[in-house]
Amino acid sequence: MRSLLTKRAVKLIRLLLKPVKVSADVYDLCKKAYYYSQNSDESFDMAIGPITSLWRIGFPDAHKPT
């Protein structure tokens, strides 16, 4: 069973690492977000993790903060 789970995990990780096509606007937005994320002394974090945690996305008590 563990071997099957490991194989599935590896397969999912490989899918996540594949490049995807995006529009020029999305690319430019990501590029700017990355720049500010790297150069803002942690004032701006482009990662989705903090938003997911704040809004509780994926949990029964998910909500937009007020």
PDB file of N, H, CA, C and O in Angstrom:
ATOM      1  N   MET A   1       0.830  -1.198   0.000  1.00  0.00           N
ATOM      2  CA  MET A   1       0.000   0.000   0.000  1.00  0.00           C
ATOM      3  C   MET A   1       0.871   1.257   0.000  1.00  0.00           C
ATOM      4  O   MET A   1       0.613   2.197  -0.751  1.00  0.00           O
ATOM      5  N   ARG A   2       1.894   1.267   0.837  1.00  0.00           N
ATOM      6  H   ARG A   2       2.104   0.503   1.447  1.00  0.00           H
ATOM      7  CA  ARG A   2       2.747   2.451   0.916  1.00  0.00           C
ATOM      8  C   ARG A   2       3.434   2.725  -0.417  1.00  0.00           C
ATOM      9  O   ARG A   2       3.576   3.878  -0.825  1.00  0.00           O
ATOM     10  N   SER A   3       3.858   1.666  -1.089  1.00  0.00           N
ATOM     11  H   SER A   3       3.743   0.730  -0.757  1.00  0.00           H
ATOM     12  CA  SER A   3       4.517   1.830  -2.375  1.00  0.00           C
ATOM     13  C   SER A   3       3.571   2.464  -3.393  1.00  0.00           C
ATOM     14  O   SER A   3       3.990   3.304  -4.190  1.00  0.00           O
ATOM     15  N   LEU A   4       2.310   2.070  -3.370  1.00  0.00           N
ATOM     16  H   LEU A   4       1.970   1.389  -2.722  1.00  0.00           H
ATOM     17  CA  LEU A   4       1.314   2.641  -4.277  1.00  0.00           C
ATOM     18  C   LEU A   4       1.117   4.123  -3.983  1.00  0.00           C
ATOM     19  O   LEU A   4       1.025   4.935  -4.904  1.00  0.00           O
ATOM     20  N   LEU A   5       1.051   4.477  -2.700  1.00  0.00           N
ATOM     21  H   LEU A   5       1.126   3.817  -1.952  1.00  0.00           H
ATOM     22  CA  LEU A   5       0.901   5.882  -2.328  1.00  0.00           C
ATOM     23  C   LEU A   5       2.116   6.696  -2.756  1.00  0.00           C
ATOM     24  O   LEU A   5       1.983   7.827  -3.224  1.00  0.00           O
ATOM     25  N   THR A   6       3.286   6.120  -2.593  1.00  0.00           N
ATOM     26  H   THR A   6       3.394   5.201  -2.212  1.00  0.00           H
ATOM     27  CA  THR A   6       4.511   6.808  -2.998  1.00  0.00           C
ATOM     28  C   THR A   6       4.520   7.038  -4.506  1.00  0.00           C
ATOM     29  O   THR A   6       4.884   8.117  -4.972  1.00  0.00           O
ATOM     30  N   LYS A   7       4.120   6.028  -5.260  1.00  0.00           N
ATOM     31  H   LYS A   7       3.824   5.151  -4.882  1.00  0.00           H
ATOM     32  CA  LYS A   7       4.077   6.164  -6.717  1.00  0.00           C
ATOM     33  C   LYS A   7       3.085   7.242  -7.132  1.00  0.00           C
ATOM     34  O   LYS A   7       3.358   8.021  -8.044  1.00  0.00           O
ATOM     35  N   ARG A   8       1.942   7.288  -6.467  1.00  0.00           N
ATOM     36  H   ARG A   8       1.721   6.654  -5.725  1.00  0.00           H
ATOM     37  CA  ARG A   8       0.938   8.302  -6.786  1.00  0.00           C
ATOM     38  C   ARG A   8       1.450   9.700  -6.435  1.00  0.00           C
ATOM     39  O   ARG A   8       1.233  10.653  -7.183  1.00  0.00           O
ATOM     40  N   ALA A   9       2.125   9.812  -5.303  1.00  0.00           N
ATOM     41  H   ALA A   9       2.301   9.037  -4.695  1.00  0.00           H
ATOM     42  CA  ALA A   9       2.672  11.106  -4.886  1.00  0.00           C
ATOM     43  C   ALA A   9       3.712  11.590  -5.889  1.00  0.00           C
ATOM     44  O   ALA A   9       3.714  12.761  -6.267  1.00  0.00           O
ATOM     45  N   VAL A  10       4.579  10.713  -6.312  1.00  0.00           N
ATOM     46  H   VAL A  10       4.578   9.761  -6.005  1.00  0.00           H
ATOM     47  CA  VAL A  10       5.610  11.074  -7.285  1.00  0.00           C
ATOM     48  C   VAL A  10       4.963  11.515  -8.594  1.00  0.00           C
ATOM     49  O   VAL A  10       5.403  12.484  -9.212  1.00  0.00           O
ATOM     50  N   LYS A  11       3.924  10.807  -9.015  1.00  0.00           N
ATOM     51  H   LYS A  11       3.566  10.019  -8.513  1.00  0.00           H
ATOM     52  CA  LYS A  11       3.222  11.162 -10.253  1.00  0.00           C
ATOM     53  C   LYS A  11       2.605  12.561 -10.145  1.00  0.00           C
ATOM     54  O   LYS A  11       2.698  13.356 -11.081  1.00  0.00           O
ATOM     55  N   LEU A  12       1.982  12.856  -9.014  1.00  0.00           N
ATOM     56  H   LEU A  12       1.907  12.211  -8.254  1.00  0.00           H
ATOM     57  CA  LEU A  12       1.381  14.175  -8.815  1.00  0.00           C
ATOM     58  C   LEU A  12       2.436  15.279  -8.795  1.00  0.00           C
ATOM     59  O   LEU A  12       2.234  16.347  -9.374  1.00  0.00           O
ATOM     60  N   ILE A  13       3.541  15.023  -8.138  1.00  0.00           N
ATOM     61  H   ILE A  13       3.705  14.155  -7.668  1.00  0.00           H
ATOM     62  CA  ILE A  13       4.619  16.013  -8.080  1.00  0.00           C
ATOM     63  C   ILE A  13       5.157  16.284  -9.480  1.00  0.00           C
ATOM     64  O   ILE A  13       5.430  17.432  -9.832  1.00  0.00           O
ATOM     65  N   ARG A  14       5.307  15.241 -10.271  1.00  0.00           N
ATOM     66  H   ARG A  14       5.085  14.309  -9.985  1.00  0.00           H
ATOM     67  CA  ARG A  14       5.793  15.435 -11.644  1.00  0.00           C
ATOM     68  C   ARG A  14       4.823  16.286 -12.455  1.00  0.00           C
ATOM     69  O   ARG A  14       5.247  17.114 -13.262  1.00  0.00           O
ATOM     70  N   LEU A  15       3.528  16.086 -12.244  1.00  0.00           N
ATOM     71  H   LEU A  15       3.184  15.413 -11.589  1.00  0.00           H
ATOM     72  CA  LEU A  15       2.535  16.906 -12.942  1.00  0.00           C
ATOM     73  C   LEU A  15       2.647  18.371 -12.537  1.00  0.00           C
ATOM     74  O   LEU A  15       2.505  19.264 -13.371  1.00  0.00           O
ATOM     75  N   LEU A  16       2.901  18.613 -11.259  1.00  0.00           N
ATOM     76  H   LEU A  16       3.017  17.888 -10.581  1.00  0.00           H
ATOM     77  CA  LEU A  16       3.011  19.985 -10.771  1.00  0.00           C
ATOM     78  C   LEU A  16       4.253  20.696 -11.295  1.00  0.00           C
ATOM     79  O   LEU A  16       4.270  21.923 -11.393  1.00  0.00           O
ATOM     80  N   LEU A  17       5.272  19.949 -11.627  1.00  0.00           N
ATOM     81  H   LEU A  17       5.258  18.952 -11.548  1.00  0.00           H
ATOM     82  CA  LEU A  17       6.530  20.547 -12.066  1.00  0.00           C
ATOM     83  C   LEU A  17       6.575  20.825 -13.566  1.00  0.00           C
ATOM     84  O   LEU A  17       7.538  21.410 -14.062  1.00  0.00           O
ATOM     85  N   LYS A  18       5.530  20.405 -14.290  1.00  0.00           N
ATOM     86  H   LYS A  18       4.748  19.930 -13.887  1.00  0.00           H
ATOM     87  CA  LYS A  18       5.513  20.651 -15.730  1.00  0.00           C
ATOM     88  C   LYS A  18       5.166  22.106 -16.010  1.00  0.00           C
ATOM     89  O   LYS A  18       4.313  22.685 -15.337  1.00  0.00           O
ATOM     90  N   PRO A  19       5.822  22.694 -16.998  1.00  0.00           N
ATOM     91  CA  PRO A  19       5.484  24.077 -17.354  1.00  0.00           C
ATOM     92  C   PRO A  19       4.080  24.156 -17.948  1.00  0.00           C
ATOM     93  O   PRO A  19       3.590  23.196 -18.543  1.00  0.00           O
ATOM     94  N   VAL A  20       3.452  25.295 -17.782  1.00  0.00           N
ATOM     95  H   VAL A  20       3.851  26.075 -17.299  1.00  0.00           H
ATOM     96  CA  VAL A  20       2.129  25.536 -18.359  1.00  0.00           C
ATOM     97  C   VAL A  20       2.179  26.820 -19.177  1.00  0.00           C
ATOM     98  O   VAL A  20       2.991  27.706 -18.911  1.00  0.00           O
ATOM     99  N   LYS A  21       1.305  26.912 -20.171  1.00  0.00           N
ATOM    100  H   LYS A  21       0.645  26.192 -20.387  1.00  0.00           H
ATOM    101  CA  LYS A  21       1.229  28.122 -20.984  1.00  0.00           C
ATOM    102  C   LYS A  21       0.284  29.106 -20.316  1.00  0.00           C
ATOM    103  O   LYS A  21      -0.807  28.739 -19.878  1.00  0.00           O
ATOM    104  N   VAL A  22       0.709  30.345 -20.244  1.00  0.00           N
ATOM    105  H   VAL A  22       1.595  30.643 -20.600  1.00  0.00           H
ATOM    106  CA  VAL A  22      -0.131  31.415 -19.706  1.00  0.00           C
ATOM    107  C   VAL A  22      -0.041  32.608 -20.653  1.00  0.00           C
ATOM    108  O   VAL A  22       0.875  32.701 -21.471  1.00  0.00           O
ATOM    109  N   SER A  23      -0.994  33.505 -20.531  1.00  0.00           N
ATOM    110  H   SER A  23      -1.738  33.429 -19.867  1.00  0.00           H
ATOM    111  CA  SER A  23      -0.970  34.701 -21.374  1.00  0.00           C
ATOM    112  C   SER A  23       0.181  35.613 -20.948  1.00  0.00           C
ATOM    113  O   SER A  23       0.740  35.468 -19.860  1.00  0.00           O
ATOM    114  N   ALA A  24       0.516  36.536 -21.814  1.00  0.00           N
ATOM    115  H   ALA A  24       0.062  36.653 -22.698  1.00  0.00           H
ATOM    116  CA  ALA A  24       1.582  37.499 -21.511  1.00  0.00           C
ATOM    117  C   ALA A  24       1.229  38.323 -20.281  1.00  0.00           C
ATOM    118  O   ALA A  24       2.106  38.649 -19.481  1.00  0.00           O
ATOM    119  N   ASP A  25      -0.056  38.664 -20.122  1.00  0.00           N
ATOM    120  H   ASP A  25      -0.768  38.399 -20.772  1.00  0.00           H
ATOM    121  CA  ASP A  25      -0.481  39.440 -18.950  1.00  0.00           C
ATOM    122  C   ASP A  25      -0.253  38.672 -17.652  1.00  0.00           C
ATOM    123  O   ASP A  25       0.234  39.233 -16.671  1.00  0.00           O
ATOM    124  N   VAL A  26      -0.605  37.395 -17.649  1.00  0.00           N
ATOM    125  H   VAL A  26      -1.001  36.939 -18.446  1.00  0.00           H
ATOM    126  CA  VAL A  26      -0.409  36.578 -16.445  1.00  0.00           C
ATOM    127  C   VAL A  26       1.077  36.418 -16.158  1.00  0.00           C
ATOM    128  O   VAL A  26       1.498  36.485 -15.003  1.00  0.00           O
ATOM    129  N   TYR A  27       1.871  36.207 -17.197  1.00  0.00           N
ATOM    130  H   TYR A  27       1.529  36.152 -18.136  1.00  0.00           H
ATOM    131  CA  TYR A  27       3.316  36.082 -17.018  1.00  0.00           C
ATOM    132  C   TYR A  27       3.900  37.358 -16.414  1.00  0.00           C
ATOM    133  O   TYR A  27       4.687  37.300 -15.469  1.00  0.00           O
ATOM    134  N   ASP A  28       3.512  38.506 -16.961  1.00  0.00           N
ATOM    135  H   ASP A  28       2.873  38.553 -17.729  1.00  0.00           H
ATOM    136  CA  ASP A  28       4.012  39.786 -16.440  1.00  0.00           C
ATOM    137  C   ASP A  28       3.591  39.998 -14.992  1.00  0.00           C
ATOM    138  O   ASP A  28       4.380  40.476 -14.177  1.00  0.00           O
ATOM    139  N   LEU A  29       2.354  39.646 -14.673  1.00  0.00           N
ATOM    140  H   LEU A  29       1.714  39.258 -15.335  1.00  0.00           H
ATOM    141  CA  LEU A  29       1.870  39.778 -13.301  1.00  0.00           C
ATOM    142  C   LEU A  29       2.681  38.901 -12.351  1.00  0.00           C
ATOM    143  O   LEU A  29       3.084  39.352 -11.279  1.00  0.00           O
ATOM    144  N   CYS A  30       2.921  37.657 -12.739  1.00  0.00           N
ATOM    145  H   CYS A  30       2.593  37.290 -13.610  1.00  0.00           H
ATOM    146  CA  CYS A  30       3.711  36.745 -11.898  1.00  0.00           C
ATOM    147  C   CYS A  30       5.144  37.244 -11.741  1.00  0.00           C
ATOM    148  O   CYS A  30       5.728  37.152 -10.661  1.00  0.00           O
ATOM    149  N   LYS A  31       5.697  37.766 -12.812  1.00  0.00           N
ATOM    150  H   LYS A  31       5.223  37.841 -13.690  1.00  0.00           H
ATOM    151  CA  LYS A  31       7.065  38.293 -12.772  1.00  0.00           C
ATOM    152  C   LYS A  31       7.168  39.471 -11.800  1.00  0.00           C
ATOM    153  O   LYS A  31       8.109  39.552 -11.010  1.00  0.00           O
ATOM    154  N   LYS A  32       6.194  40.384 -11.864  1.00  0.00           N
ATOM    155  H   LYS A  32       5.430  40.318 -12.506  1.00  0.00           H
ATOM    156  CA  LYS A  32       6.190  41.527 -10.949  1.00  0.00           C
ATOM    157  C   LYS A  32       5.952  41.077  -9.512  1.00  0.00           C
ATOM    158  O   LYS A  32       6.595  41.575  -8.588  1.00  0.00           O
ATOM    159  N   ALA A  33       5.034  40.141  -9.323  1.00  0.00           N
ATOM    160  H   ALA A  33       4.512  39.736 -10.074  1.00  0.00           H
ATOM    161  CA  ALA A  33       4.761  39.635  -7.978  1.00  0.00           C
ATOM    162  C   ALA A  33       6.008  38.992  -7.385  1.00  0.00           C
ATOM    163  O   ALA A  33       6.320  39.195  -6.212  1.00  0.00           O
ATOM    164  N   TYR A  34       6.720  38.219  -8.196  1.00  0.00           N
ATOM    165  H   TYR A  34       6.467  38.054  -9.149  1.00  0.00           H
ATOM    166  CA  TYR A  34       7.952  37.590  -7.726  1.00  0.00           C
ATOM    167  C   TYR A  34       8.985  38.647  -7.331  1.00  0.00           C
ATOM    168  O   TYR A  34       9.638  38.528  -6.294  1.00  0.00           O
ATOM    169  N   TYR A  35       9.126  39.672  -8.156  1.00  0.00           N
ATOM    170  H   TYR A  35       8.595  39.769  -8.999  1.00  0.00           H
ATOM    171  CA  TYR A  35      10.079  40.745  -7.863  1.00  0.00           C
ATOM    172  C   TYR A  35       9.766  41.383  -6.507  1.00  0.00           C
ATOM    173  O   TYR A  35      10.651  41.524  -5.662  1.00  0.00           O
ATOM    174  N   TYR A  36       8.508  41.764  -6.307  1.00  0.00           N
ATOM    175  H   TYR A  36       7.790  41.649  -6.993  1.00  0.00           H
ATOM    176  CA  TYR A  36       8.140  42.423  -5.054  1.00  0.00           C
ATOM    177  C   TYR A  36       8.215  41.467  -3.867  1.00  0.00           C
ATOM    178  O   TYR A  36       8.537  41.877  -2.752  1.00  0.00           O
ATOM    179  N   SER A  37       7.920  40.205  -4.109  1.00  0.00           N
ATOM    180  H   SER A  37       7.658  39.872  -5.014  1.00  0.00           H
ATOM    181  CA  SER A  37       8.021  39.212  -3.041  1.00  0.00           C
ATOM    182  C   SER A  37       9.469  39.061  -2.576  1.00  0.00           C
ATOM    183  O   SER A  37       9.730  38.882  -1.386  1.00  0.00           O
ATOM    184  N   GLN A  38      10.403  39.132  -3.517  1.00  0.00           N
ATOM    185  H   GLN A  38      10.191  39.277  -4.484  1.00  0.00           H
ATOM    186  CA  GLN A  38      11.822  38.984  -3.189  1.00  0.00           C
ATOM    187  C   GLN A  38      12.444  40.253  -2.611  1.00  0.00           C
ATOM    188  O   GLN A  38      13.451  40.176  -1.908  1.00  0.00           O
ATOM    189  N   ASN A  39      11.864  41.417  -2.896  1.00  0.00           N
ATOM    190  H   ASN A  39      11.046  41.480  -3.467  1.00  0.00           H
ATOM    191  CA  ASN A  39      12.500  42.691  -2.554  1.00  0.00           C
ATOM    192  C   ASN A  39      11.699  43.560  -1.592  1.00  0.00           C
ATOM    193  O   ASN A  39      11.849  44.782  -1.605  1.00  0.00           O
ATOM    194  N   SER A  40      10.864  42.970  -0.770  1.00  0.00           N
ATOM    195  H   SER A  40      10.742  41.978  -0.759  1.00  0.00           H
ATOM    196  CA  SER A  40      10.004  43.786   0.098  1.00  0.00           C
ATOM    197  C   SER A  40      10.222  43.529   1.587  1.00  0.00           C
ATOM    198  O   SER A  40       9.385  43.903   2.408  1.00  0.00           O
ATOM    199  N   ASP A  41      11.329  42.899   1.938  1.00  0.00           N
ATOM    200  H   ASP A  41      12.010  42.595   1.272  1.00  0.00           H
ATOM    201  CA  ASP A  41      11.583  42.566   3.351  1.00  0.00           C
ATOM    202  C   ASP A  41      10.385  41.876   3.996  1.00  0.00           C
ATOM    203  O   ASP A  41      10.001  42.192   5.122  1.00  0.00           O
ATOM    204  N   GLU A  42       9.798  40.924   3.257  1.00  0.00           N
ATOM    205  H   GLU A  42      10.110  40.668   2.342  1.00  0.00           H
ATOM    206  CA  GLU A  42       8.669  40.113   3.721  1.00  0.00           C
ATOM    207  C   GLU A  42       7.375  40.901   3.922  1.00  0.00           C
ATOM    208  O   GLU A  42       6.447  40.405   4.561  1.00  0.00           O
ATOM    209  N   SER A  43       7.300  42.116   3.387  1.00  0.00           N
ATOM    210  H   SER A  43       8.054  42.519   2.868  1.00  0.00           H
ATOM    211  CA  SER A  43       6.055  42.884   3.453  1.00  0.00           C
ATOM    212  C   SER A  43       5.037  42.352   2.454  1.00  0.00           C
ATOM    213  O   SER A  43       3.831  42.496   2.655  1.00  0.00           O
ATOM    214  N   PHE A  44       5.519  41.740   1.383  1.00  0.00           N
ATOM    215  H   PHE A  44       6.499  41.623   1.220  1.00  0.00           H
ATOM    216  CA  PHE A  44       4.650  41.175   0.358  1.00  0.00           C
ATOM    217  C   PHE A  44       5.079  39.746   0.104  1.00  0.00           C
ATOM    218  O   PHE A  44       6.255  39.486  -0.154  1.00  0.00           O
ATOM    219  N   ASP A  45       4.134  38.810   0.175  1.00  0.00           N
ATOM    220  H   ASP A  45       3.179  39.021   0.385  1.00  0.00           H
ATOM    221  CA  ASP A  45       4.413  37.395  -0.066  1.00  0.00           C
ATOM    222  C   ASP A  45       3.497  36.920  -1.182  1.00  0.00           C
ATOM    223  O   ASP A  45       2.279  36.877  -1.010  1.00  0.00           O
ATOM    224  N   MET A  46       4.073  36.564  -2.323  1.00  0.00           N
ATOM    225  H   MET A  46       5.062  36.599  -2.463  1.00  0.00           H
ATOM    226  CA  MET A  46       3.246  36.160  -3.457  1.00  0.00           C
ATOM    227  C   MET A  46       2.693  34.746  -3.312  1.00  0.00           C
ATOM    228  O   MET A  46       1.845  34.336  -4.105  1.00  0.00           O
ATOM    229  N   ALA A  47       3.149  34.004  -2.329  1.00  0.00           N
ATOM    230  H   ALA A  47       3.837  34.337  -1.685  1.00  0.00           H
ATOM    231  CA  ALA A  47       2.676  32.633  -2.139  1.00  0.00           C
ATOM    232  C   ALA A  47       1.204  32.623  -1.739  1.00  0.00           C
ATOM    233  O   ALA A  47       0.735  33.529  -1.049  1.00  0.00           O
ATOM    234  N   ILE A  48       0.491  31.607  -2.170  1.00  0.00           N
ATOM    235  H   ILE A  48       0.872  30.872  -2.730  1.00  0.00           H
ATOM    236  CA  ILE A  48      -0.937  31.502  -1.876  1.00  0.00           C
ATOM    237  C   ILE A  48      -1.177  30.936  -0.473  1.00  0.00           C
ATOM    238  O   ILE A  48      -2.281  31.060   0.057  1.00  0.00           O
ATOM    239  N   GLY A  49      -0.175  30.326   0.126  1.00  0.00           N
ATOM    240  H   GLY A  49       0.722  30.225  -0.304  1.00  0.00           H
ATOM    241  CA  GLY A  49      -0.337  29.698   1.436  1.00  0.00           C
ATOM    242  C   GLY A  49      -0.915  30.604   2.504  1.00  0.00           C
ATOM    243  O   GLY A  49      -1.849  30.198   3.196  1.00  0.00           O
ATOM    244  N   PRO A  50      -0.396  31.826   2.669  1.00  0.00           N
ATOM    245  CA  PRO A  50      -0.954  32.705   3.696  1.00  0.00           C
ATOM    246  C   PRO A  50      -2.432  33.032   3.471  1.00  0.00           C
ATOM    247  O   PRO A  50      -3.189  33.141   4.436  1.00  0.00           O
ATOM    248  N   ILE A  51      -2.849  33.189   2.222  1.00  0.00           N
ATOM    249  H   ILE A  51      -2.234  33.101   1.438  1.00  0.00           H
ATOM    250  CA  ILE A  51      -4.261  33.470   1.940  1.00  0.00           C
ATOM    251  C   ILE A  51      -5.107  32.241   2.237  1.00  0.00           C
ATOM    252  O   ILE A  51      -6.186  32.345   2.820  1.00  0.00           O
ATOM    253  N   THR A  52      -4.610  31.073   1.831  1.00  0.00           N
ATOM    254  H   THR A  52      -3.733  30.988   1.358  1.00  0.00           H
ATOM    255  CA  THR A  52      -5.328  29.830   2.096  1.00  0.00           C
ATOM    256  C   THR A  52      -5.541  29.648   3.590  1.00  0.00           C
ATOM    257  O   THR A  52      -6.630  29.266   4.020  1.00  0.00           O
ATOM    258  N   SER A  53      -4.526  29.915   4.375  1.00  0.00           N
ATOM    259  H   SER A  53      -3.642  30.226   4.026  1.00  0.00           H
ATOM    260  CA  SER A  53      -4.646  29.791   5.832  1.00  0.00           C
ATOM    261  C   SER A  53      -5.596  30.833   6.409  1.00  0.00           C
ATOM    262  O   SER A  53      -6.441  30.508   7.244  1.00  0.00           O
ATOM    263  N   LEU A  54      -5.463  32.076   5.970  1.00  0.00           N
ATOM    264  H   LEU A  54      -4.777  32.339   5.292  1.00  0.00           H
ATOM    265  CA  LEU A  54      -6.297  33.154   6.488  1.00  0.00           C
ATOM    266  C   LEU A  54      -7.770  32.923   6.181  1.00  0.00           C
ATOM    267  O   LEU A  54      -8.624  33.123   7.045  1.00  0.00           O
ATOM    268  N   TRP A  55      -8.070  32.506   4.962  1.00  0.00           N
ATOM    269  H   TRP A  55      -7.376  32.345   4.260  1.00  0.00           H
ATOM    270  CA  TRP A  55      -9.458  32.310   4.549  1.00  0.00           C
ATOM    271  C   TRP A  55      -9.958  30.905   4.876  1.00  0.00           C
ATOM    272  O   TRP A  55     -11.141  30.616   4.699  1.00  0.00           O
ATOM    273  N   ARG A  56      -9.069  30.026   5.351  1.00  0.00           N
ATOM    274  H   ARG A  56      -8.107  30.260   5.494  1.00  0.00           H
ATOM    275  CA  ARG A  56      -9.412  28.641   5.708  1.00  0.00           C
ATOM    276  C   ARG A  56      -9.942  27.871   4.496  1.00  0.00           C
ATOM    277  O   ARG A  56     -10.846  27.045   4.628  1.00  0.00           O
ATOM    278  N   ILE A  57      -9.379  28.142   3.324  1.00  0.00           N
ATOM    279  H   ILE A  57      -8.645  28.812   3.217  1.00  0.00           H
ATOM    280  CA  ILE A  57      -9.813  27.488   2.089  1.00  0.00           C
ATOM    281  C   ILE A  57      -9.603  25.981   2.216  1.00  0.00           C
ATOM    282  O   ILE A  57      -8.532  25.522   2.614  1.00  0.00           O
ATOM    283  N   GLY A  58     -10.643  25.220   1.871  1.00  0.00           N
ATOM    284  H   GLY A  58     -11.513  25.594   1.548  1.00  0.00           H
ATOM    285  CA  GLY A  58     -10.581  23.766   1.953  1.00  0.00           C
ATOM    286  C   GLY A  58     -11.076  23.209   3.268  1.00  0.00           C
ATOM    287  O   GLY A  58     -11.077  21.993   3.462  1.00  0.00           O
ATOM    288  N   PHE A  59     -11.497  24.077   4.180  1.00  0.00           N
ATOM    289  H   PHE A  59     -11.496  25.064   4.022  1.00  0.00           H
ATOM    290  CA  PHE A  59     -12.007  23.648   5.476  1.00  0.00           C
ATOM    291  C   PHE A  59     -13.474  24.043   5.607  1.00  0.00           C
ATOM    292  O   PHE A  59     -13.924  24.963   4.925  1.00  0.00           O
ATOM    293  N   PRO A  60     -14.229  23.359   6.474  1.00  0.00           N
ATOM    294  CA  PRO A  60     -15.656  23.675   6.632  1.00  0.00           C
ATOM    295  C   PRO A  60     -15.919  25.126   7.037  1.00  0.00           C
ATOM    296  O   PRO A  60     -16.968  25.678   6.705  1.00  0.00           O
ATOM    297  N   ASP A  61     -14.986  25.742   7.745  1.00  0.00           N
ATOM    298  H   ASP A  61     -14.134  25.294   8.015  1.00  0.00           H
ATOM    299  CA  ASP A  61     -15.196  27.122   8.200  1.00  0.00           C
ATOM    300  C   ASP A  61     -14.558  28.152   7.262  1.00  0.00           C
ATOM    301  O   ASP A  61     -14.197  29.246   7.695  1.00  0.00           O
ATOM    302  N   ALA A  62     -14.417  27.801   5.971  1.00  0.00           N
ATOM    303  H   ALA A  62     -14.710  26.913   5.619  1.00  0.00           H
ATOM    304  CA  ALA A  62     -13.832  28.725   4.992  1.00  0.00           C
ATOM    305  C   ALA A  62     -14.651  30.005   4.920  1.00  0.00           C
ATOM    306  O   ALA A  62     -15.881  29.979   4.968  1.00  0.00           O
ATOM    307  N   HIS A  63     -13.940  31.135   4.804  1.00  0.00           N
ATOM    308  H   HIS A  63     -12.941  31.156   4.765  1.00  0.00           H
ATOM    309  CA  HIS A  63     -14.619  32.433   4.752  1.00  0.00           C
ATOM    310  C   HIS A  63     -13.671  33.501   4.219  1.00  0.00           C
ATOM    311  O   HIS A  63     -12.450  33.355   4.283  1.00  0.00           O
ATOM    312  N   LYS A  64     -14.243  34.561   3.698  1.00  0.00           N
ATOM    313  H   LYS A  64     -15.235  34.680   3.646  1.00  0.00           H
ATOM    314  CA  LYS A  64     -13.450  35.730   3.343  1.00  0.00           C
ATOM    315  C   LYS A  64     -13.303  36.572   4.596  1.00  0.00           C
ATOM    316  O   LYS A  64     -14.284  36.788   5.308  1.00  0.00           O
ATOM    317  N   PRO A  65     -12.100  37.052   4.882  1.00  0.00           N
ATOM    318  CA  PRO A  65     -11.941  37.871   6.087  1.00  0.00           C
ATOM    319  C   PRO A  65     -12.703  39.189   5.955  1.00  0.00           C
ATOM    320  O   PRO A  65     -12.858  39.732   4.861  1.00  0.00           O
ATOM    321  N   THR A  66     -13.164  39.675   7.076  1.00  0.00           N
ATOM    322  H   THR A  66     -13.038  39.234   7.964  1.00  0.00           H
ATOM    323  CA  THR A  66     -13.903  40.948   7.069  1.00  0.00           C
ATOM    324  C   THR A  66     -13.079  42.045   7.700  1.00  0.00           C
ATOM    325  O   THR A  66     -13.532  43.186   7.786  1.00  0.00           O
TER     326      THR A  66
END
